[in-house]
Amino acid sequence: MISIKKSDMPGAMAKARETYTLAGPVKDKEGHVFRQLGNGEIPDLTYEQTRMSPKSLVFPQLDPMFSYSLDHQTNPGSLLNEFSQDKQLRAAVGIRPYDAKALAMLKMNFDTPEYTDPYFIRKNEPLTLIGLAENFPNKTNFSTSCGTGPFDETHLDMILADTGDAFLGKILTPKGDAFARAAGFTLADPGAEELFEKLKSTAEESISSQVIFDHIQAAETLELYDAPFWEEAAFSCINCSTCTFVCPTCWCFDIQDETAGSKGVRLRLWDSCMSDLYSAHASGHNPRAEGWKRFRNRFMHKLKYFPDKYGQGIMCVGCGRCVSACPVNIDIRNIIKALNSPLNCRSNNGEVLR
């Protein structure tokens, strides 16, 4: 194991910056955000949770794809010009384990044997994930029910744990080892591993929020889709899309061209399945014109379509951001509970819907 005193962290980040472009949690007026760090800026590793997830590191909210010209005479041979990409190594310092798992889930969509998205890959491949274990998970955290947890090492290159005046760390991959060397981390004292494991067990035991979805996994899709409770569950939803934007696993996007005169730029931007425009057809027909149908689609995708397609559990890492951010207090844990109850998936005459 490795360690570093908190007082030595600024120097370590300065050393790492010689090799890496750094990103991490930074405090602002409304809490914390996860973004690229400026010169001399160090990650605030005292944070609890960032408002938005770090997925913007590999899937930006606004991503310029290329510029173009409509003037063939004055710009011959340069009708399309792709924006240059920064090829320097990058490190996300202080990412939570559940957010690291979310990035791995995004990869299932953007980097597959059938299709590879070059914009995602160029941002993801040079990225090293330096995790920060969560000693005191908040009350909306149910990550241990979602195949991850406050000390999960699965998708990280290194994990750090706060011990008061220092951080203990585990190097998990060659990328993590390279970062430790670049930052000048030192070997931990004997007994460090025992302390690390104690912190881990305490943190995991403190998570009181649990969800189960065994019936969801076993049920037929139409049994859940036709469940009679959807309209009631969605009654208070205002389709504001907040849940989709704060969610670390949502990957919907739109592509738009912005043109001024003879020049323009093509942009990829986050989109939301909660928007009525999202599912509108060119003909004017919209199969999900009612808000409750969009509500149903979002949760069916998270809890049924994704698990059935990928076999990787639900499309949720249990971070609880959507629970905290929802302006009308809709709680995904309650939706999971309702969907997981066979009694809620019955028709009006009491027969199980199939």
C-alpha positions in Angstrom: 0.0 0.0 0.0 1.0 3.6 -0.4 0.3 6.8 1.6 0.6 10.5 1.4 0.1 13.2 4.1 -2.6 15.7 3.3 0.0 18.5 3.7 2.0 16.9 0.9 -0.9 16.7 -1.5 -0.3 20.1 -3.2 3.3 19.1 -4.0 2.2 15.6 -5.3 -0.4 17.2 -7.6 2.2 19.6 -8.9 4.5 16.7 -9.8 1.6 14.7 -11.4 0.7 17.8 -13.4 4.1 17.5 -15.2 2.7 14.3 -16.8 -1.1 14.5 -16.6 -3.9 16.9 -17.1 -5.8 16.7 -13.8 -9.4 16.8 -13.0 -11.1 16.6 -9.6 -13.8 17.9 -7.2 -13.8 21.7 -6.7 -16.0 23.7 -4.4 -18.2 26.4 -5.8 -21.1 28.5 -4.4 -23.5 25.7 -4.6 -21.4 22.7 -3.5 -18.9 20.7 -5.5 -18.3 20.2 -9.2 -16.0 17.7 -10.9 -14.0 19.5 -13.6 -10.5 20.0 -15.1 -8.2 21.7 -12.6 -6.4 24.9 -13.4 -2.7 25.5 -12.7 -1.9 25.3 -9.0 -5.4 24.1 -8.3 -5.7 20.9 -6.2 -8.8 18.6 -5.8 -10.9 19.2 -2.7 -10.9 15.7 -1.3 -13.1 16.7 1.6 -16.2 16.7 -0.6 -19.2 14.4 -0.1 -20.7 14.3 -3.6 -20.6 16.5 -6.7 -23.8 17.8 -8.1 -23.1 16.4 -11.6 -21.2 13.2 -12.1 -17.7 13.1 -13.6 -19.1 11.5 -16.8 -18.5 14.8 -18.6 -14.8 13.9 -18.7 -15.5 11.3 -21.3 -19.0 12.4 -22.5 -19.1 16.3 -22.3 -22.4 18.1 -22.0 -21.5 20.0 -25.2 -18.9 18.3 -27.4 -17.8 20.1 -30.7 -17.3 17.3 -33.3 -16.1 19.3 -36.3 -16.4 22.7 -38.1 -17.5 23.0 -41.7 -17.7 25.5 -44.5 -20.5 26.0 -47.0 -18.3 28.1 -49.3 -16.7 25.7 -51.7 -14.9 28.5 -53.6 -13.0 30.2 -50.8 -12.4 27.1 -48.8 -11.6 24.3 -51.4 -10.5 21.1 -49.8 -11.4 22.2 -46.2 -15.1 21.7 -46.1 -14.9 19.6 -42.9 -12.3 20.2 -40.2 -12.2 18.0 -37.1 -11.3 19.8 -33.9 -7.8 18.8 -32.5 -7.8 16.5 -29.5 -5.5 16.9 -26.5 -3.4 13.7 -26.4 -1.9 14.3 -23.0 -2.5 11.7 -20.3 -5.4 12.7 -18.0 -6.2 11.7 -14.4 -9.5 12.1 -12.5 -8.3 12.5 -8.9 -10.9 11.8 -6.2 -13.6 10.1 -8.3 -16.0 8.0 -6.2 -16.1 4.2 -6.9 -19.7 4.3 -8.0 -18.9 7.1 -10.6 -16.0 4.9 -11.9 -18.5 2.1 -12.4 -20.8 4.5 -14.2 -18.0 5.3 -16.7 -17.6 1.6 -17.4 -21.3 1.4 -18.1 -21.1 4.3 -20.5 -18.4 2.3 -22.4 -21.0 -0.4 -23.0 -22.8 2.0 -25.2 -19.9 4.0 -26.8 -17.2 1.3 -27.2 -18.6 -2.1 -28.4 -17.5 -4.8 -30.8 -20.2 -3.6 -33.2 -19.6 0.2 -32.9 -16.9 2.4 -31.5 -17.4 6.1 -30.9 -14.1 7.9 -31.6 -15.0 11.0 -29.6 -15.7 8.9 -26.4 -12.6 6.6 -27.0 -10.2 9.5 -27.4 -11.3 10.9 -24.1 -11.6 7.7 -22.2 -8.4 5.8 -23.2 -5.8 8.2 -21.7 -7.8 8.7 -18.5 -6.5 7.3 -15.2 -9.0 6.9 -12.4 -7.8 7.8 -8.9 -10.7 6.8 -6.6 -11.6 8.3 -3.3 -13.3 5.9 -0.9 -16.4 7.2 0.8 -16.0 6.8 4.6 -19.4 8.3 5.4 -21.9 7.5 2.6 -25.0 9.8 2.7 -28.5 8.6 3.4 -29.5 8.4 -0.3 -26.6 6.1 -1.2 -27.6 2.6 -2.1 -24.5 1.7 -4.1 -24.0 -1.7 -2.4 -27.3 -2.9 -3.9 -26.0 -1.9 -7.4 -22.8 -4.0 -7.6 -20.5 -1.3 -6.3 -19.9 0.4 -3.0 -18.0 3.1 -1.0 -14.7 1.2 -1.3 -15.3 -0.7 -4.5 -12.0 -1.1 -6.4 -13.4 -2.8 -9.5 -13.2 0.0 -12.1 -10.4 2.1 -10.6 -6.6 2.4 -11.2 -5.9 3.4 -7.6 -8.1 4.0 -4.6 -7.4 6.4 -1.7 -9.0 6.4 1.7 -9.0 9.3 4.2 -7.4 8.4 7.5 -7.5 11.9 9.1 -4.2 13.5 8.4 -3.2 11.4 5.4 -4.5 9.2 2.6 -3.9 5.4 2.3 -3.9 4.0 -1.2 -4.0 0.8 -3.1 -2.5 0.6 -6.6 -4.8 -1.5 -8.7 -3.5 -1.3 -12.3 -0.3 -0.3 -14.2 -2.0 3.0 -14.9 -2.4 3.5 -11.2 1.2 2.6 -10.6 2.4 5.1 -13.2 0.4 7.9 -11.5 1.7 7.0 -8.1 5.3 7.2 -9.4 4.6 10.5 -11.1 3.0 12.0 -8.0 5.7 10.7 -5.7 3.5 8.6 -3.4 5.5 6.6 -0.8 5.0 3.2 0.7 2.6 3.0 3.7 3.7 1.9 7.2 3.0 -1.7 8.4 -0.6 -2.1 9.6 -1.9 0.2 6.9 -3.8 -2.6 5.2 -5.6 -3.5 8.4 -6.7 0.1 8.9 -7.9 0.3 5.3 -10.0 -2.8 5.7 -11.5 -1.5 8.9 -12.5 1.7 7.2 -14.0 -0.3 4.4 -16.2 -2.5 6.5 -17.4 0.4 8.6 -18.4 2.4 5.5 -20.2 -0.5 3.9 -22.1 -1.4 7.1 -23.2 2.3 7.4 -25.3 2.1 4.2 -28.8 1.4 5.5 -30.6 2.0 2.2 -31.0 -1.3 0.3 -33.0 -2.2 -2.8 -33.7 -5.6 -4.3 -34.8 -6.3 -7.9 -35.1 -10.1 -8.1 -38.7 -10.0 -9.5 -37.7 -7.3 -12.0 -35.0 -9.5 -13.4 -37.3 -12.6 -13.6 -40.4 -10.8 -14.9 -41.4 -10.6 -18.5 -41.0 -7.1 -20.0 -44.6 -6.6 -20.8 -45.6 -7.6 -17.2 -43.7 -4.5 -16.0 -44.5 -2.3 -18.9 -48.3 -2.8 -18.5 -48.3 -2.5 -14.7 -51.2 -0.4 -13.6 -49.3 1.9 -11.2 -47.3 3.9 -13.7 -49.7 6.9 -14.1 -50.0 7.2 -10.3 -46.2 6.9 -9.8 -45.6 9.7 -12.4 -48.4 12.0 -11.1 -46.0 14.5 -9.5 -43.3 14.4 -12.2 -43.0 17.6 -14.2 -40.6 16.1 -16.8 -37.9 18.7 -16.0 -35.2 16.2 -17.0 -33.1 17.0 -13.9 -32.8 13.3 -13.1 -31.3 12.5 -16.5 -28.8 15.3 -16.4 -27.4 14.5 -12.9 -27.4 10.7 -13.6 -23.9 9.3 -14.2 -25.2 6.5 -16.5 -27.5 8.4 -18.8 -26.1 8.5 -22.3 -28.7 10.0 -24.5 -27.5 12.8 -26.9 -28.6 14.9 -29.8 -26.5 16.2 -32.7 -27.1 19.8 -34.0 -25.5 22.0 -36.5 -25.0 25.7 -35.7 -24.3 27.8 -38.8 -23.4 31.5 -39.1 -23.0 32.7 -42.7 -21.0 30.2 -44.6 -19.4 28.6 -41.6 -20.7 26.3 -38.9 -19.9 23.7 -36.3 -21.5 20.3 -35.5 -22.2 19.7 -31.8 -23.1 16.7 -29.8 -25.2 17.6 -26.7 -26.8 15.8 -23.9 -30.4 15.0 -24.5 -33.2 13.6 -22.2 -35.8 10.9 -22.7 -38.0 13.0 -20.4 -38.4 15.7 -23.1 -41.5 15.5 -25.3 -39.3 16.3 -28.3 -37.0 13.3 -27.7 -39.5 10.7 -29.1 -41.3 12.9 -31.6 -41.3 11.6 -35.1 -40.8 13.7 -38.2 -44.4 12.9 -39.1 -45.6 14.7 -36.0 -46.6 11.5 -34.2 -45.2 11.0 -30.7 -45.6 7.6 -29.1 -44.7 9.1 -25.7 -46.6 12.3 -25.9 -47.9 12.0 -22.3 -45.4 12.7 -19.5 -46.2 9.5 -17.6 -45.2 7.4 -20.7 -41.8 9.2 -20.8 -41.5 8.5 -17.0 -42.2 4.8 -17.6 -39.7 4.6 -20.5 -36.9 6.1 -18.3 -37.4 3.6 -15.5 -38.0 0.7 -17.8 -34.7 1.4 -19.5 -32.8 1.7 -16.3 -34.4 -1.3 -14.6 -35.4 -3.7 -17.3 -34.3 -3.0 -20.9 -30.6 -2.4 -19.9 -30.3 -5.5 -17.6 -31.9 -7.7 -20.2 -29.6 -6.5 -23.0 -26.3 -6.4 -21.2 -26.7 -8.8 -18.2 -24.9 -6.3 -16.0 -27.5 -5.5 -13.4 -29.7 -2.4 -13.4 -28.5 0.8 -15.2 -27.9 2.5 -11.8 -25.0 2.8 -9.5 -26.9 3.9 -6.4 -25.3 7.3 -6.1 -28.7 8.9 -5.1 -28.1 12.1 -7.1 -31.5 11.9 -8.7 -33.2 11.4 -5.3 -31.5 14.6 -3.9 -32.0 16.7 -7.0 -35.6 15.9 -7.9 -37.8 19.0 -7.3 -40.9 16.9 -6.5 -39.2 14.2 -4.4 -39.5 11.2 -6.7 -37.3 8.5 -5.4 -35.9 5.8 -7.7 -35.8 3.4 -4.7 -39.6 3.6 -4.4 -40.0 2.9 -8.1 -37.7 -0.2 -7.8 -39.7 -1.4 -4.8 -43.0 -1.0 -6.7 -41.7 -2.7 -9.8 -40.2 -5.5 -7.7 -43.6 -6.3 -6.1 -45.7 -8.8 -8.1 -48.8 -7.3 -6.5 -48.2 -4.1 -8.4 -47.9 -5.9 -11.7 -51.4 -7.2 -11.8 -54.4 -6.2 -13.8 -57.6 -4.9 -12.3 -59.1 -8.4 -12.1 -56.1 -9.6 -10.1 -54.4 -11.6 -12.8 -50.6 -11.3 -13.2 -49.9 -9.2 -16.3 -47.9 -11.2 -18.9 
